[in-house]
Amino acid sequence: MPLVYTGPADRIRARGISCTRMKRGQAARSGMTREFFELIVERTLEELRAGRREAAAGIDNLLLVVEDSAAPEHDHCGECLLGLYEGTALPDRGTDYVWALPDRISIFMKAHLALGLDREGTAEEIRKTVLHEIAHYLGIEEPRLHEIGWG
């Protein structure tokens, strides 16, 4: 069971998909276990640490978890939300940002599997979602994320 922080967040930012893109019933196509899903998340974080040391060095007080699905209040259509960042982005933190509980990034497994992609496609979507949510943590907004292909 992951550590859960349900306190208030200054900003909630998410990466989701249009419900019309969902391909329900094809989740088994990727053949992905939870362990492999979590391994892809871990590898993405390692990749970030290795390739973007300056960005990774700024990460502090952040919890990243893999969940099965988003809570209904965040995902209005059910399994459309791929990831969610809850917290105060780094550029928005002031001198009064002390003793704060960790910001939280949730990556939702069922939504990724519901895309109906093969194993490689699912892995790429997981990677893109992790980077998208970390970008929100770093203060990068949606328009810029779409420009760089992480939208």
C-alpha positions as CSV (number, residue, x, y, z in Angstrom):
1,M,0.0,0.0,0.0
2,P,1.6,3.3,-1.0
3,L,1.9,6.2,1.4
4,V,-1.1,8.5,0.7
5,Y,-1.1,12.2,1.3
6,T,-4.6,13.6,0.9
7,G,-4.0,17.1,2.2
8,P,-4.8,20.2,0.3
9,A,-2.8,21.0,-2.8
10,D,-2.2,24.4,-4.2
11,R,-2.3,23.0,-7.7
12,I,-3.5,19.8,-9.2
13,R,-2.2,19.1,-12.7
14,A,-2.8,15.9,-14.7
15,R,-2.1,14.1,-17.8
16,G,-5.1,12.3,-19.3
17,I,-6.5,11.2,-22.5
18,S,-9.8,11.8,-24.2
19,C,-12.3,9.1,-23.4
20,T,-12.9,8.7,-27.1
21,R,-9.3,7.4,-27.4
22,M,-9.9,4.6,-24.9
23,K,-9.8,1.1,-26.3
24,R,-11.6,-0.9,-23.6
25,G,-11.2,-4.6,-23.7
26,Q,-7.7,-4.5,-25.1
27,A,-5.8,-4.1,-21.8
28,A,-4.3,-7.6,-22.0
29,R,-2.5,-6.7,-25.2
30,S,0.5,-5.4,-23.4
31,G,0.7,-8.4,-21.1
32,M,2.2,-6.1,-18.4
33,T,2.4,-7.1,-14.7
34,R,2.4,-4.5,-11.9
35,E,6.0,-5.3,-11.2
36,F,7.0,-4.6,-14.8
37,F,4.9,-1.4,-14.8
38,E,6.7,-0.2,-11.6
39,L,10.0,-1.1,-13.2
40,I,9.3,1.2,-16.1
41,V,8.5,4.0,-13.7
42,E,11.8,3.3,-11.8
43,R,13.8,3.2,-15.0
44,T,12.4,6.5,-16.1
45,L,13.5,8.1,-12.9
46,E,16.9,6.6,-13.2
47,E,17.1,7.9,-16.8
48,L,16.2,11.4,-15.6
49,R,18.8,11.2,-12.9
50,A,21.5,10.1,-15.4
51,G,20.6,12.4,-18.3
52,R,19.2,15.5,-16.6
53,R,21.2,15.8,-13.4
54,E,20.4,19.5,-13.0
55,A,16.6,18.8,-13.1
56,A,16.9,15.7,-10.9
57,A,19.1,17.6,-8.4
58,G,16.2,20.0,-7.8
59,I,13.7,17.3,-6.9
60,D,13.0,17.4,-3.2
61,N,10.0,16.5,-1.0
62,L,8.3,14.5,-3.8
63,L,6.4,11.2,-3.5
64,L,5.8,9.2,-6.7
65,V,3.4,6.2,-6.5
66,V,1.8,3.8,-8.8
67,E,-1.9,3.4,-8.2
68,D,-4.5,1.2,-9.9
69,S,-6.9,4.0,-10.8
70,A,-7.5,7.6,-10.0
71,A,-10.2,8.7,-7.5
72,P,-13.5,9.5,-9.1
73,E,-13.2,13.2,-8.2
74,H,-10.1,13.5,-10.3
75,D,-11.1,11.2,-13.2
76,H,-14.6,12.1,-14.4
77,C,-14.9,9.4,-17.1
78,G,-13.1,6.5,-15.4
79,E,-9.6,5.3,-16.4
80,C,-8.9,8.3,-18.6
81,L,-6.4,9.9,-16.2
82,L,-2.9,8.6,-16.8
83,G,-1.1,10.6,-14.1
84,L,-1.7,13.3,-11.5
85,Y,0.6,15.9,-9.8
86,E,-0.7,17.4,-6.5
87,G,1.4,20.0,-4.8
88,T,3.2,23.3,-5.1
89,A,5.5,23.5,-8.1
90,L,9.1,24.4,-7.3
91,P,8.9,27.9,-8.8
92,D,5.8,28.7,-6.8
93,R,7.4,27.8,-3.4
94,G,8.2,30.7,-1.2
95,T,10.3,31.2,1.9
96,D,7.3,29.9,3.9
97,Y,7.5,26.5,2.2
98,V,8.8,24.6,5.2
99,W,7.6,21.5,7.1
100,A,5.4,20.7,4.1
101,L,4.2,17.1,3.4
102,P,5.6,15.8,0.1
103,D,4.1,16.8,-3.2
104,R,2.6,13.7,-4.8
105,I,2.7,12.2,-8.3
106,S,0.4,9.3,-9.0
107,I,0.8,7.2,-12.1
108,F,-2.4,5.1,-12.9
109,M,-1.8,1.6,-14.2
110,K,-5.3,0.7,-15.4
111,A,-5.6,3.8,-17.5
112,H,-2.3,3.0,-19.2
113,L,-3.4,-0.6,-19.9
114,A,-6.8,0.5,-21.1
115,L,-5.1,2.3,-24.0
116,G,-4.8,-1.1,-25.6
117,L,-1.2,-0.6,-26.8
118,D,1.4,-3.3,-27.1
119,R,4.1,-3.7,-24.5
120,E,6.5,-1.1,-26.1
121,G,3.8,1.4,-26.7
122,T,2.5,1.1,-23.1
123,A,6.1,1.5,-21.8
124,E,6.5,4.7,-23.8
125,E,3.2,6.1,-22.5
126,I,4.3,5.3,-18.9
127,R,7.6,7.1,-19.5
128,K,5.9,10.1,-21.1
129,T,3.4,10.3,-18.2
130,V,6.1,10.2,-15.5
131,L,8.1,12.9,-17.3
132,H,4.9,15.0,-17.8
133,E,4.1,14.9,-14.1
134,I,7.7,15.6,-13.0
135,A,7.6,18.6,-15.4
136,H,4.6,19.9,-13.6
137,Y,6.5,19.6,-10.3
138,L,9.3,21.6,-11.9
139,G,6.8,24.3,-13.0
140,I,6.4,23.5,-16.7
141,E,2.9,24.3,-17.9
142,E,0.7,22.3,-20.4
143,P,1.5,24.4,-23.6
144,R,5.2,23.9,-23.2
145,L,4.7,20.2,-22.5
146,H,2.7,19.8,-25.8
147,E,5.5,21.7,-27.6
148,I,8.1,19.2,-26.5
149,G,5.9,16.1,-27.0
150,W,5.0,15.3,-23.4
151,G,1.5,16.6,-23.6
